[in-house]
Structures are given as structure tokens and as C-alpha cells.
Amino acid sequence: MPKPRRPPPSHKRALAPVATVEAGEAAALAARLREQLGEPDAALATLKSAPPALGAAALEQLRREAGAAAREMLYRAAIEAPPPAAEAALAELAALADPDAAALLADLAEHLPGKEQRKAARRALFHLRSRGVPIPEPRRPPPAAPAAQPRAVLYRALATHSDGLGSRLLWLFADRPLGGAYRFVALINDLAGLKDFVVHDTTRKRLAAEEAEARQRGEFTWVELPVPYAQWLLQEAVALNADSGFPLPTEYHAWRDVVGAPTTPVERPLIYEHVSRFEVKMRPELLREAPRLFEEPEMEGWFLGYRQVQPYAVELRRAREARLVLTPESEEQRHERVLTQAIRELFTPPLRRALQRRLEETAYIFWATGRREQAKRAVAAAVEIADSDPLLLPRHPLVRSLLERSIELAIQAERAGIDPTQYDRSPYDPVG
């Protein structure tokens, strides 16, 4: 007796997308598509602006809710949407199981540009035929796909100052092709790279209100940046992820073609359009006065992590508190020795580069907010880090001040009975 044949696998299962998405997001996108069914071009643009896996899930829900009214939309999506949304559109056309949908599938089986796409359409037709759905002659050749349109166009960029870890927020605003706006929120760090990336679908009016609210809160100093420069900062951060090992945020991959590389090349940090290296080199007092920058609100929170300075803080504290020190080394000499050792051990090439860039970006914050002398001091400190021998870094006034402040904070916390580790943070900590 011959073995019973297994039923053929459902074409729906073969064509359905494998990626999982949030049900609420799929429902929201399906609702928007349903509202736009009378405008196929608008609906298709909305679908193409969504991540493909989300679009695929939304098409299934759209077909369940709209039925035959979604037929034209599914047909266009099978032609023009990216995979897996295009594959899902074929599956949902077949799920309608009516002669008109079958006619559209017949068209697609003949005219889709990809061989695999045509094979998928033919499999769907075979399934319909096995269910007794009549397959009419192709209704028409599919329309030519329109020229590719940008998913969004960037028009504005804002950035905050850097905190003590070297992290700052970068906001990129973009117009959607058919109305509305996006806000791309990037958290970048000058050691770890791009740490977080979130997209908000909104309007220009709402963006203006949220910007005003953020400025009014006063938590950060905000400055406007040229859009190509903001893109350059983002790409600079992304390049650091490969060195730091910090994983790129998932959502960034779906939008990197929108926020990608600047069309206008950026050759140097923006502050050097206003302050020259030669000028600060010719004014040595700017470097001597650089520690005064810690009085500015943007830099008063700059400290090294407790875990970094703890061994040096312990040595200096014990030396200060010891009643009898059996060594010819004076307290001043000991302080200088510990400070020099700490700077040479802690300020690795990545940290020196990060501090240089943090100072350059902070200098532009000062310049843009009318603090010209502070901007020049920050540039002087950055240039000195870049140009001097690393062995001479212990003489750098701002670097010395940064380390001394960090050690003193650790000593004071321990004296007060506070566990400094609870305040310890690292640039490589995951986003909470």
C-alpha cells in the first residue's frame, strides 16, 4: 500500500514573514494603511517608510480587517515594497481567495521582476486553483515602479553638551514624504560610540513644542548644528562601536540610510571655523586658565569614575592621615608622584582622544552661547592634548585638575561614609 502523501504546506506559511514585531505597532500601522486605502500612493509610501518586518505584519492585519478593499494596496505592495513586506503582500492576496485577487496574482506571476518573486506568485496561484478559485487571464501588466523616493529628508539638528561620561544627545529632524515629521534621538558617547537610537513619528508643530519644553527644563545646554555636521558626529560615534564592542542599537540599522553619511564632507570639528589653533597657541595663558572651565555648568560634572581613581585616592588619603611616615618623600612630592603615575596609567590613547573631542565639542557649545574666552580655553586644552607628547600629559593643567577633582571627590565620599561605588558609572554601561 502506498504511503499517504503529506498535505502540501500552506502557501501562507511559506510566504509569511518570520520576524516578530509588537502587536500594537502592527495594529497601529494597519489602521493607518486602512485610512489611506483610497489613496494607494499614500498608503504605499506609509508602508515603505516602516521597517519591512513591521510592514509585513501590518499587511496581514489589514487584509483581515479590510478584506477585498485592501486588494489594490496588496497588489502594489507586492510590486514595490521591500521584502518581507512584498512576500507578505503575495500571501495576503492569496488569502483573499476571490477571482479578482487571483487575477492580480496571475499578473504578478508573469510580470514581477524577480525570478523568486514570480515563483512565489505561481505557488499562491496553484494553491488557489486547488481550492477551486477560478484563475482568469491576467488583468493588466503591472505599473512601472516609480522612481525611488527618500523615506525622509533631514532638515534640522540639535545637540546637548556632554556629561561627565562623555555622553550627549543628538536630535535629527526629518520631513516625511507625505506629511508629518520624524525625530531621531541618538545618545552618543565619545568612548563607547552610539549607545541608543530612537525614532519618534510626529509633526513639526509638536517637535517645536517639545524642543521649547526641553530648553525650558534647563537640564542641558542645547545648540543647533548644521545637518551634515550632525550626521558626521553620528558616523564618528558609529565608528567607535567597532573598537569599543558596544552593540549598535537595533533601530539604527533600519534608519541608517536616512541619517547616514553627510552629502557635504566634514573635514574638522566645527569650533575650528571660529577659533584657530594658531591663535590659542600664541596665547599660553588660555591653557593655564583652562581649569577654570570646571566652573561652567556644562563641565562641573566632569569626573573620572571611582573605580579608575580609587587606588590613587587610597594612597593619598593614607599618606595624609598617617601620623608617622618613614620616608624621605614629602607630602608634596608624594602627591606629584601619585598624580603623574595616575595620569600616565589612566589616560590611554582612547581616553586622550575622547577628552580632546569632548573639549572641542564643548568649545563650540561655549562659542554658540556667547562665551568666547571659555571657548578658546577649551580649544587650547584640546590642542595641547592632540599636539603634546603623551609623556608630558601630567603637566597639562586641565588634565591635572580633572584627576585631582576626581580623587578629592572619592576621598570626601569615603570620609563621609558614603559608598562611592553606588555613584560609580562607566561610559560602557548599558542604557537603562
C-alpha positions in Angstrom: 0.0 0.0 0.0 1.5 3.3 -0.9 2.2 5.7 1.9 -0.3 8.5 2.3 1.1 11.8 0.9 1.5 14.7 3.3 -0.7 17.6 2.5 1.3 20.4 0.8 2.5 23.1 3.2 0.3 26.2 3.3 1.5 28.9 0.9 0.6 31.3 3.7 3.1 29.7 6.0 5.8 29.6 3.3 5.4 33.3 2.4 4.6 34.8 5.8 7.4 36.9 7.4 9.4 35.2 10.1 10.3 38.3 12.1 8.2 39.1 15.1 7.0 42.6 15.9 4.9 44.2 18.6 1.2 43.6 18.0 0.4 47.1 19.0 2.8 48.6 16.4 1.4 46.3 13.7 -2.2 47.3 14.6 -1.3 51.0 14.5 0.3 50.7 11.1 -2.6 48.6 9.8 -5.0 51.3 10.9 -3.1 54.0 9.2 -2.9 51.9 6.0 -6.7 51.3 6.1 -7.3 55.1 6.4 -5.2 55.6 3.2 -6.7 52.8 1.1 -8.5 55.5 -1.1 -5.0 56.9 -1.9 -2.9 53.9 -2.9 0.3 56.1 -3.4 0.0 57.5 0.1 -0.7 54.0 1.6 2.3 52.6 -0.2 4.6 55.4 1.0 3.5 54.8 4.6 4.2 51.1 4.2 7.6 51.7 2.7 8.5 54.1 5.5 8.0 51.4 8.1 10.6 48.7 8.9 9.9 45.8 6.5 9.1 43.2 9.2 6.5 45.6 10.8 5.0 46.3 7.3 4.6 42.6 6.7 2.8 42.1 10.0 0.6 45.1 9.3 -0.5 43.7 5.9 -1.9 40.6 7.4 -4.0 42.6 9.9 -5.0 45.0 7.1 -6.3 42.1 5.0 -8.2 40.6 8.0 -9.9 44.0 8.7 -10.4 45.5 5.2 -10.9 42.3 3.2 -11.3 42.9 -0.5 -10.9 46.7 -0.1 -7.2 46.0 0.5 -6.8 44.2 -2.8 -5.3 47.1 -4.7 -2.9 48.0 -1.9 -1.7 44.4 -1.6 -1.1 44.3 -5.4 1.0 47.5 -5.3 2.9 46.3 -2.2 3.8 43.0 -3.9 5.5 45.0 -6.7 7.1 47.9 -4.9 7.5 47.1 -1.1 10.8 45.7 0.2 10.9 42.1 1.4 9.5 40.7 3.6 6.6 43.1 3.1 6.4 42.2 -0.6 6.2 38.5 0.2 3.6 39.1 2.8 1.5 41.0 0.2 1.5 38.0 -2.1 0.4 35.8 0.8 -2.4 38.1 1.8 -3.7 38.4 -1.8 -3.9 34.6 -1.9 -5.7 34.6 1.4 -8.5 36.7 -0.1 -9.3 33.7 -2.2 -11.5 35.5 -4.7 -11.3 35.7 -8.6 -10.2 39.3 -8.6 -7.3 38.6 -6.2 -6.4 35.5 -8.3 -6.3 37.8 -11.5 -3.9 40.1 -9.8 -1.7 37.1 -8.7 -1.7 35.9 -12.3 -0.4 39.3 -13.4 2.3 39.2 -10.8 3.3 35.6 -11.7 4.0 36.9 -15.2 5.5 40.3 -14.6 7.2 40.6 -11.3 10.9 41.4 -11.9 12.5 38.7 -9.7 12.5 35.0 -10.5 11.8 34.0 -6.9 9.0 36.6 -6.7 7.3 35.1 -9.8 7.7 31.6 -8.4 6.1 32.7 -5.1 3.2 34.1 -7.0 2.8 30.9 -9.0 2.8 28.9 -5.8 0.0 31.1 -4.5 -2.0 30.6 -7.7 -1.6 26.8 -7.5 -2.9 26.9 -4.0 -5.9 28.9 -5.1 -6.6 26.6 -8.0 -6.5 23.6 -5.7 -9.2 25.4 -3.6 -11.4 25.8 -6.7 -10.9 29.5 -7.2 -11.0 30.3 -10.9 -7.9 31.9 -12.3 -8.8 34.4 -15.0 -6.4 35.8 -17.6 -4.0 38.5 -16.3 -5.9 41.7 -15.9 -3.1 44.1 -16.9 0.7 44.4 -16.8 1.8 45.9 -13.5 2.5 49.6 -13.4 6.2 50.6 -13.6 7.6 51.2 -10.2 8.0 54.9 -9.6 11.4 56.4 -9.1 12.7 55.7 -5.6 11.7 58.4 -3.2 13.5 59.3 0.0 11.9 57.9 3.1 12.6 61.2 4.9 14.6 64.3 4.4 16.6 65.7 7.3 16.1 69.5 7.8 17.4 70.3 11.3 19.8 69.1 14.0 20.2 69.9 17.7 22.8 68.6 20.3 23.3 68.9 24.0 26.6 69.4 25.9 28.5 66.3 27.0 28.1 65.0 30.6 30.9 63.7 32.7 30.9 60.4 31.0 31.2 62.0 27.5 27.6 61.3 26.5 25.4 63.7 24.7 22.0 63.7 23.0 21.7 64.4 19.3 18.4 65.2 17.7 17.9 65.0 14.0 14.6 66.2 12.5 13.3 64.9 9.2 10.2 65.6 7.0 8.2 62.6 6.0 7.5 62.4 2.2 3.7 62.7 2.6 3.5 64.9 5.7 4.4 64.7 9.3 7.9 64.5 10.7 10.4 62.2 12.4 12.7 63.0 15.3 15.7 60.7 15.5 17.2 60.7 19.0 20.7 59.4 19.3 22.7 59.0 22.5 26.4 59.2 21.6 29.4 58.7 23.8 33.0 59.7 22.9 34.3 56.3 24.1 31.6 53.7 23.6 30.0 55.2 20.4 26.3 55.1 19.6 24.6 53.8 22.7 20.9 54.4 21.9 18.8 55.4 18.9 15.0 56.0 19.0 12.6 57.2 16.3 9.6 59.4 17.0 6.8 59.8 14.4 5.3 63.2 15.0 4.7 66.6 13.4 6.8 69.8 13.0 4.5 71.6 15.4 4.9 69.0 18.1 8.6 69.0 17.6 8.8 72.7 18.1 6.8 72.4 21.3 9.0 69.6 22.6 12.1 71.5 21.8 10.8 74.5 23.7 10.0 72.3 26.7 13.4 70.7 26.7 15.1 74.1 26.6 12.9 75.4 29.4 13.7 72.5 31.7 17.3 73.6 31.6 18.8 70.2 32.2 21.1 70.6 29.1 22.6 73.3 27.0 21.2 72.9 23.5 22.8 74.2 20.3 21.8 74.0 16.7 24.2 72.2 14.4 24.4 72.1 10.6 22.7 68.9 9.5 25.8 67.5 7.7 27.9 68.1 10.8 25.3 66.3 13.0 25.5 63.3 10.6 29.3 63.4 10.8 29.1 63.2 14.6 26.7 60.3 14.3 29.0 58.5 11.9 32.0 59.2 14.2 30.1 57.6 17.1 29.2 54.6 15.0 32.8 54.0 14.1 33.7 53.9 17.8 31.3 51.0 18.4 33.6 48.6 16.4 36.5 49.5 18.7 34.6 49.6 22.0 32.5 46.5 21.4 29.3 48.3 22.4 26.5 46.9 20.2 24.8 49.2 17.8 21.2 49.9 18.6 18.8 47.7 16.6 16.6 50.6 15.4 19.6 52.4 13.9 20.1 49.7 11.3 16.6 50.3 9.9 17.2 54.1 9.5 20.9 54.4 8.7 20.1 55.2 5.1 18.1 58.3 6.2 20.5 59.6 8.9 23.6 58.3 7.0 26.8 59.9 5.9 26.7 63.7 5.1 26.4 64.7 1.5 28.8 67.6 2.3 32.2 66.4 3.6 33.1 67.5 7.1 36.8 68.0 7.5 37.2 69.2 11.1 35.3 70.0 14.3 33.0 72.9 13.9 34.8 75.1 16.5 37.8 75.5 14.2 35.6 77.5 11.9 35.6 80.2 14.6 38.8 79.7 16.7 42.1 78.9 15.1 44.8 76.6 16.5 47.4 79.2 15.8 45.5 81.8 17.9 45.4 79.6 21.0 49.0 78.5 20.6 50.0 82.1 20.7 48.2 82.8 23.9 49.7 80.4 26.5 47.5 81.9 29.3 44.5 80.2 27.7 45.9 76.8 28.6 47.0 77.9 32.1 43.4 79.1 32.7 41.7 76.0 31.3 41.0 74.5 34.8 38.6 77.5 35.3 36.3 75.7 32.8 35.1 73.4 35.5 33.2 76.4 36.9 31.0 76.3 33.8 27.7 74.3 34.3 28.5 72.1 31.2 31.8 70.9 32.8 31.2 71.0 36.6 30.1 67.3 36.4 33.2 66.1 34.6 34.9 63.5 36.9 36.7 60.2 36.3 35.0 57.1 37.6 35.5 55.9 41.2 36.9 52.6 40.1 39.5 54.4 38.0 40.8 56.7 40.7 40.2 54.6 43.8 43.8 53.1 44.1 45.4 56.5 43.9 42.8 58.1 46.2 43.6 55.4 48.8 47.3 56.0 48.6 47.0 59.8 49.0 44.5 59.5 51.8 46.6 57.1 53.8 49.6 59.3 53.4 47.7 62.4 54.6 46.3 60.6 57.6 49.4 58.7 58.7 50.9 60.2 61.9 54.4 58.9 61.1 55.7 58.4 57.6 59.1 56.7 57.4 60.1 58.0 54.1 62.2 61.0 52.9 59.4 61.8 50.4 57.5 65.0 51.3 53.7 65.2 51.0 54.1 67.5 48.0 56.5 65.1 46.3 54.2 62.1 47.1 51.2 64.0 45.7 53.1 64.8 42.5 54.3 61.2 42.1 50.9 59.7 42.5 49.3 62.3 40.2 51.9 61.6 37.5 51.5 57.9 37.8 47.8 58.1 37.6 47.7 60.3 34.5 50.1 58.1 32.6 48.2 54.9 33.5 44.6 56.2 33.2 44.8 58.4 30.1 45.1 55.8 27.5 45.0 56.7 23.8 41.2 56.2 23.6 40.6 58.4 26.6 43.0 61.1 25.3 41.2 61.2 22.0 37.8 61.2 23.7 38.8 64.1 26.0 40.2 66.1 23.1 36.9 65.6 21.1 34.8 66.4 24.2 36.7 69.7 24.7 36.3 70.6 21.0 32.6 70.0 21.1 32.2 71.8 24.4 34.2 74.7 23.0 31.6 75.1 20.2 28.8 75.0 22.9 30.6 77.9 24.6 31.1 79.8 21.4 27.4 79.3 20.3 26.2 80.6 23.7 28.4 83.7 23.7 31.2 82.6 25.9 34.2 83.3 23.6 37.0 83.2 26.1 35.8 79.9 27.6 35.6 78.5 24.0 39.2 79.5 23.4 40.4 77.9 26.7 38.7 74.7 25.8 40.3 74.7 22.3 43.7 75.4 23.9 43.3 72.4 26.2 42.2 70.2 23.3 45.0 71.3 21.0 47.6 70.6 23.8 46.3 67.1 24.2 46.5 66.5 20.5 49.9 68.0 19.9 52.0 67.2 23.0 53.9 64.0 23.8 51.7 61.7 26.0 54.6 61.5 28.5 54.2 65.2 29.1 50.4 64.9 29.7 50.9 65.1 33.6 51.8 68.8 33.0 48.6 69.6 31.3 46.7 72.0 33.6 43.2 70.8 32.7 44.1 67.1 32.8 45.7 67.5 36.2 42.7 69.4 37.5 40.3 66.7 36.2 42.2 64.0 38.0 42.7 66.0 41.3 38.9 66.8 41.4 38.1 63.1 40.8 40.5 61.9 43.6 39.2 64.5 46.0 35.6 63.5 45.4 36.4 59.9 46.1 38.3 60.8 49.3 35.5 63.1 50.5 32.9 60.4 49.8 34.8 57.8 51.8 35.3 60.2 54.7 31.6 61.0 54.8 30.8 57.2 55.0 29.2 57.2 51.6 29.8 54.2 49.4 31.3 55.7 46.3 30.6 52.7 44.3 26.9 53.5 44.2 27.7 56.6 42.3 30.3 55.0 40.0 29.3 54.9 36.3 31.1 53.9 33.2 30.7 55.1 29.6 30.2 51.4 28.7 27.2 50.9 31.0 24.1 49.7 29.1 21.3 52.2 28.6 18.8 51.7 31.3 
